[in-house]
Amino acid sequence: MVDFTKEETQALPAVMRALGPEMERIGWDRPLAQLTQNDMHRLIVITVEAFRVKMAEIALEDEIPF
């Protein structure tokens, strides 16, 4: 398991919120082995994009204004 930074840990809820609608579309009870390549691609893209956006927001909050 990876040790997340404080900021990365703060970003995880945003990722989960972003994944919710896609998982609803796919079906929560569907095994991962039954996902299509397109389903997996969409899940990965949504995850990475949500994480990047939230990390950027967190970085802006932490900047010292001069």
Z-matrix of the N, CA and C atoms (Angstrom, degrees):
N
C 1 1.441
C 2 1.525 1 108.80
N 3 1.304 2 116.05 1 141.88
C 4 1.452 3 122.38 2 -179.66
C 5 1.522 4 109.70 3 -84.64
N 6 1.324 5 116.20 4 140.16
C 7 1.464 6 120.40 5 173.15
C 8 1.521 7 107.57 6 -85.56
N 9 1.327 8 116.31 7 114.93
C 10 1.454 9 121.17 8 -179.66
C 11 1.521 10 110.35 9 -82.83
N 12 1.318 11 115.50 10 148.54
C 13 1.454 12 119.55 11 171.55
C 14 1.522 13 108.41 12 -72.74
N 15 1.323 14 115.74 13 169.74
C 16 1.466 15 120.40 14 177.82
C 17 1.530 16 109.67 15 -58.77
N 18 1.329 17 116.99 16 -43.19
C 19 1.458 18 121.59 17 -178.88
C 20 1.525 19 111.74 18 -66.02
N 21 1.312 20 116.92 19 -40.98
C 22 1.463 21 120.13 20 178.19
C 23 1.521 22 111.07 21 -63.88
N 24 1.310 23 116.42 22 -40.15
C 25 1.462 24 120.86 23 177.22
C 26 1.522 25 110.54 24 -63.06
N 27 1.327 26 116.73 25 -38.64
C 28 1.464 27 121.01 26 177.81
C 29 1.530 28 111.47 27 -65.52
N 30 1.327 29 117.58 28 -27.99
C 31 1.465 30 121.48 29 -178.02
C 32 1.527 31 112.91 30 -79.53
N 33 1.306 32 118.55 31 -21.06
C 34 1.465 33 121.50 32 -174.70
C 35 1.530 34 114.41 33 -59.38
N 36 1.342 35 120.23 34 -41.88
C 37 1.464 36 117.81 35 177.66
C 38 1.527 37 113.59 36 -59.96
N 39 1.325 38 117.38 37 -34.69
C 40 1.472 39 120.42 38 177.42
C 41 1.525 40 110.73 39 -64.80
N 42 1.312 41 116.19 40 -36.96
C 43 1.468 42 120.43 41 177.56
C 44 1.526 43 109.86 42 -65.98
N 45 1.314 44 116.65 43 -44.26
C 46 1.466 45 119.95 44 179.77
C 47 1.530 46 111.36 45 -62.68
N 48 1.335 47 116.47 46 -40.99
C 49 1.471 48 119.59 47 177.69
C 50 1.524 49 111.08 48 -63.82
N 51 1.317 50 117.38 49 -38.02
C 52 1.459 51 121.12 50 179.48
C 53 1.529 52 111.54 51 -68.95
N 54 1.324 53 117.18 52 -34.76
C 55 1.459 54 121.03 53 -178.55
C 56 1.528 55 113.36 54 -76.33
N 57 1.310 56 116.66 55 -25.16
C 58 1.464 57 120.90 56 -176.44
C 59 1.517 58 114.77 57 -51.63
N 60 1.337 59 118.89 58 -53.74
C 61 1.470 60 119.29 59 -179.45
C 62 1.536 61 113.53 60 -61.52
N 63 1.314 62 116.55 61 -36.73
C 64 1.470 63 119.15 62 179.49
C 65 1.523 64 110.37 63 -69.54
N 66 1.334 65 117.32 64 -39.53
C 67 1.458 66 120.32 65 177.24
C 68 1.526 67 110.48 66 -66.01
N 69 1.312 68 116.82 67 -34.69
C 70 1.459 69 120.67 68 176.43
C 71 1.528 70 109.84 69 -62.65
N 72 1.332 71 115.88 70 -42.51
C 73 1.465 72 120.97 71 178.68
C 74 1.531 73 111.10 72 -63.85
N 75 1.317 74 115.98 73 -44.24
C 76 1.464 75 121.26 74 -177.93
C 77 1.532 76 110.50 75 -70.51
N 78 1.312 77 115.89 76 -42.36
C 79 1.466 78 122.07 77 -175.72
C 80 1.517 79 109.29 78 111.87
N 81 1.318 80 115.42 79 118.35
C 82 1.459 81 120.70 80 -176.27
C 83 1.530 82 112.71 81 -63.99
N 84 1.321 83 117.29 82 -25.62
C 85 1.464 84 120.05 83 -176.03
C 86 1.526 85 112.80 84 -91.59
N 87 1.302 86 117.16 85 1.97
C 88 1.464 87 121.09 86 -177.80
C 89 1.528 88 110.60 87 -80.91
N 90 1.328 89 118.58 88 125.29
C 91 1.473 90 121.13 89 179.42
C 92 1.528 91 111.27 90 -64.45
N 93 1.316 92 116.01 91 146.64
C 94 1.466 93 120.38 92 179.21
C 95 1.530 94 112.17 93 -56.61
N 96 1.302 95 117.29 94 -34.95
C 97 1.463 96 121.15 95 -179.37
C 98 1.530 97 112.21 96 -63.72
N 99 1.322 98 117.65 97 -18.11
C 100 1.460 99 121.18 98 -179.80
C 101 1.535 100 113.10 99 -95.87
N 102 1.327 101 117.40 100 -1.39
C 103 1.457 102 119.51 101 179.48
C 104 1.532 103 110.07 102 -72.81
N 105 1.308 104 114.97 103 144.94
C 106 1.457 105 119.55 104 176.86
C 107 1.527 106 108.86 105 -79.52
N 108 1.316 107 115.41 106 167.43
C 109 1.459 108 120.04 107 176.21
C 110 1.533 109 109.57 108 -60.27
N 111 1.319 110 116.64 109 -39.41
C 112 1.459 111 120.74 110 178.70
C 113 1.529 112 111.31 111 -64.09
N 114 1.338 113 117.47 112 -41.66
C 115 1.460 114 120.77 113 177.23
C 116 1.530 115 110.90 114 -58.68
N 117 1.320 116 116.30 115 -47.50
C 118 1.467 117 120.94 116 -179.40
C 119 1.520 118 110.66 117 -63.29
N 120 1.312 119 116.32 118 -42.42
C 121 1.460 120 120.73 119 179.44
C 122 1.527 121 109.75 120 -59.77
N 123 1.328 122 116.74 121 -46.90
C 124 1.465 123 120.77 122 -179.61
C 125 1.530 124 111.42 123 -62.07
N 126 1.323 125 117.28 124 -41.44
C 127 1.459 126 120.60 125 179.11
C 128 1.533 127 111.18 126 -63.18
N 129 1.311 128 116.20 127 -42.23
C 130 1.468 129 120.34 128 179.96
C 131 1.521 130 110.60 129 -66.19
N 132 1.327 131 117.08 130 -46.49
C 133 1.462 132 120.76 131 -178.97
C 134 1.528 133 110.51 132 -62.42
N 135 1.319 134 117.13 133 -45.00
C 136 1.463 135 120.88 134 179.18
C 137 1.526 136 110.35 135 -61.08
N 138 1.317 137 116.88 136 -43.73
C 139 1.461 138 121.61 137 -179.56
C 140 1.517 139 111.62 138 -62.15
N 141 1.323 140 116.35 139 -51.87
C 142 1.463 141 120.67 140 -177.42
C 143 1.527 142 110.88 141 -63.57
N 144 1.320 143 117.05 142 -44.41
C 145 1.455 144 120.55 143 -178.05
C 146 1.532 145 111.52 144 -65.02
N 147 1.317 146 117.38 145 -44.70
C 148 1.466 147 120.24 146 179.06
C 149 1.525 148 110.61 147 -62.75
N 150 1.315 149 117.02 148 -40.57
C 151 1.458 150 121.54 149 179.41
C 152 1.525 151 110.53 150 -64.53
N 153 1.324 152 116.94 151 -46.15
C 154 1.470 153 120.87 152 -179.65
C 155 1.521 154 111.42 153 -62.27
N 156 1.318 155 116.75 154 -44.14
C 157 1.465 156 120.56 155 -179.25
C 158 1.526 157 110.42 156 -62.11
N 159 1.316 158 116.61 157 -47.53
C 160 1.464 159 119.97 158 -178.62
C 161 1.521 160 111.19 159 -65.85
N 162 1.325 161 118.27 160 -40.24
C 163 1.459 162 120.68 161 178.03
C 164 1.526 163 110.66 162 -62.87
N 165 1.319 164 117.71 163 -37.59
C 166 1.465 165 121.06 164 177.08
C 167 1.526 166 110.44 165 -65.15
N 168 1.326 167 117.04 166 -41.50
C 169 1.468 168 120.82 167 177.43
C 170 1.526 169 110.76 168 -62.29
N 171 1.312 170 116.23 169 -43.20
C 172 1.463 171 120.96 170 179.70
C 173 1.526 172 109.79 171 -63.90
N 174 1.320 173 117.51 172 -41.27
C 175 1.465 174 121.36 173 179.87
C 176 1.526 175 110.67 174 -62.47
N 177 1.318 176 117.28 175 -38.92
C 178 1.465 177 120.64 176 178.43
C 179 1.523 178 111.35 177 -65.33
N 180 1.315 179 116.74 178 -36.25
C 181 1.463 180 120.96 179 178.63
C 182 1.521 181 111.66 180 -66.72
N 183 1.322 182 116.01 181 -31.88
C 184 1.459 183 121.34 182 -175.68
C 185 1.525 184 113.44 183 -87.70
N 186 1.338 185 118.13 184 -9.37
C 187 1.461 186 119.88 185 -178.78
C 188 1.521 187 110.46 186 -69.41
N 189 1.308 188 114.48 187 144.37
C 190 1.465 189 120.73 188 178.61
C 191 1.535 190 107.31 189 -93.18
N 192 1.325 191 116.97 190 117.85
C 193 1.469 192 119.20 191 -178.92
C 194 1.534 193 111.30 192 -73.86
N 195 1.329 194 115.63 193 131.11
C 196 1.465 195 121.47 194 176.71
C 197 1.487 196 109.48 195 -126.62
